[in-house]
Amino acid sequence: LILPDRDVPTVSRLPDYQEKVAEAVAYIEKMIPVKPFAGVLTGTGLGNSVQSLAISVSLPYENIPYFPISTVQSHIGKFLAGRMANRPVIVMQGRFHLYEGYSPLDVTFPIRVMQALGIKMLFVTNAAGGLNPAFKPGDIMIIQDHINLTGANPLVGPNHDDWGERFPDMTDAYDKDLIALAENAGREAKIPLRKGVYAGLLGPSLGSCRLFDDTGGHCCRTRPD
């Protein structure tokens, strides 16, 4: 791990979470030219997979008010804005994990910021270990559902009704129409795609992944959000 070179107050210890989100949003809105249509959150080893993004703005995380700082070496730590397929998109190069010492509210702070910036959809990538014996290293899996095995939930605590329901319906957390579009894109590009259930662990140890095969998971990883 690479530790931050300054003391950053974690969001969960601040008095007004919504106010801090609003402050971060106000800072970003001054920097980006247009309201983003979609957000992309890249995971381990995938921070450089943004070649199709025409970058107009690049903001280090440490410059954004109250933003956590990536301490994992492969997470670049930049907030990018630009155009992809001629649509305004924001991309986060790297994210945050509970095992870094961040709370669930800290980890999901950027998601709240992107939501407030106006994104209509969010694409999250990660590098995970396969549990399904039919999977091979390098396979791309579309997540259909997840199993939260971290023992933590970012929705615990006071609920802000303007952000969402107290008890959100998780049966369609992963949009079926977007999954169908991804499958069609894979067929057109002749890229085989898997589908499965993502088992999220606290981490950073991953040695016991096999134990969770019986839960119905097809891949596992330290769950960030």
N, C-alpha and C positions, 0 to 999 in steps of 0.2 A: 504494500500500500504506500501511496505518496500522500503524506499528511498535508493539509492546508497550511500555508505560511502565515495565516492570520486567524484571529479568533472570530469565527462567524457565529452570531447568535442563531440558534435553531428556531425555526418558525413556531414549533409547538410550545416554546417557552415565552412567546410574545403575547401581550394581552389581547390583541384583536387580530385573529387570523385573516378575516375578510379584509380588514384594512391593509394588511401587509400584501395580500394578493393584489388589491387595487393599486397600491403604490408601485409594485413591480410592473403591472400592466401599463400604468401611466408612463413609466420610463421607456418600456419597449415600444409603445405606440408612437412616441416621439421619434423613434429611430427607423421604424419600418414604414414603407411608402403606402401600402394598401392593407386592408383587412384580410387576414389569411383565410383560405377555404378549408385547408386540412393541415393536420400536424403529423409529423413523423418523429418517433422516439427510438433512437438506435441503441442497441445493446452491445455487449462485449464483442469486440473484433469487427464491428460493423459501422464504426464511426466514419470511415472513409467511403462508405457506399452511397455517396450523394453526388456522383458524377453527373447525373441527369438534372441536377438542380442548378439553375442559373442564379448564383448567389448575388444578392444586392446588399445585404447587411450581415455582418458577423460580430456577435457580441460575446465576449468571455462571460462565463457564468458569474465570476466574481464582481463584474460591473453592474449586475442586475440586483436591485435592492432585495435583500432577504433570500436570494437564491442559494440553495445548498451548493457545495463544491464537490465535484467528483474526486474521490481519493483513490480510485482504482486506475491503474496505469493505462489501460487500454481505452479508457473513457476520456475523450479529448476535452470536453468541457466547454463547448461553444454553442450558442443559440444562433441559428442561421435563418435568414428570411430570403426568399427569392421566388422564382417561378419554375414550375415543373409541369410539362405538357401544357404550357401557357396558362396555368392556374397558380394563384398566389399560395405559397406553401411555407410553413415554418418547420425547421428540422432541429432537433436537439441531438448534438453529438455527445452522447454519454448521459447516464442517469445515475440514480442514487439507490442505495440498498440499506435495508435494516441492519445488516451485519457491519456496516460502516459506523454504526452508532447513531444513525438518524432514526427519528420516530416515524410512524406511518404518516403523520401530517407533514413532516419535512419531505418525505419521499414523494408524496403526491402534490406538493406545493406547485411544481411546474405544470401539472395536469390542470389544476385549478386556474393557473395563469393562462394556459392555452385556451381553456374553455371561455374565460372572460374576454380573451382576444377575439373570439368569435368563430373558432374552428367548428366545422360541422361533422368532421370525422377524425379519428385518431388511429394511426398505424403504429404498432409497437413491435419491435424486432428483438430477438435475443438469441444467444447461442446456448443450446440446451443439450443435455445428455439423453440419448434415446433409450427408452425402456422396451419398446416394441421390437422383438427380435427380427422383424421384417425390415426395420429401418437400417439404413447404412450411413456412415459418416458423410456429412455434406448434404444429406437430404433436406429439402425445405418442407416444413410442416405448417399447414394452416391451423391455427388454434380454433377449435369449435367450442371449447368450454375449459374451465380451469377448476382445480381443487386447491384451495388455500390451506396449506399445512404450516404456515408461519406462526400461527397462534396470535396474529395481530390483524386488525382491520382498520383502514383509514376512515371509516364511517362512524367509528365509536366517538361519542362526545356529542356536544350540541349540534343540532341539525339546522342548516340555513335553507329555508324552504325555496328561496330563489335559486339555489344551486341544484336542488333535486329533492326527491321524496325521502322521507325518513326510512322507508323500507323498499328500496328499489327492486324491481323485478329482474332477476338475473337469468331468466330463461332465454332471453335474446340479447345477452351482453355482447355477443359476437355476431355482427350483422350478417344475416344469411345472403342478402343481395350482394354485399361486398365479397363474401366468400365465393359466390358463384362467378363474380367478375374476375376474381383472382384465378379461379380454376380455368376460365376461358382464356385468360391471358397466358397461363402456363401451357395450355394446349397449343395456342398459336405460336408461342416461342419454343415449343417442343421441350419444355422443362417439366419433368415429372414432379408432381406435388403430392405430399401426404396430407392427411387430415387426422387430428387427434386431440386429446385432452392434455392440458399442461398442468403438471403438479408443481406447485410453488413451495419451496423450502426456505427456512430462515437463512441457512448458510452460515459461514462460507464453506463449510464442509459438504462435499457431495458424495462421499463414499458409500452412503447407505441408500442410494437411489433405488436399488433393486427391491428393497423392502416395500416400496410403494407401488410396485407393479400390480398388486392385488387390489388397489384402490380404483383401478380403471385408468390410471394415467398412462399416456403414451410417451411423454418426455418429462424431464424434471430439470429444475434450475432454481437458484436462489431468487425468489420472487421479489421484484422491486416495488411493485405497486398493486 
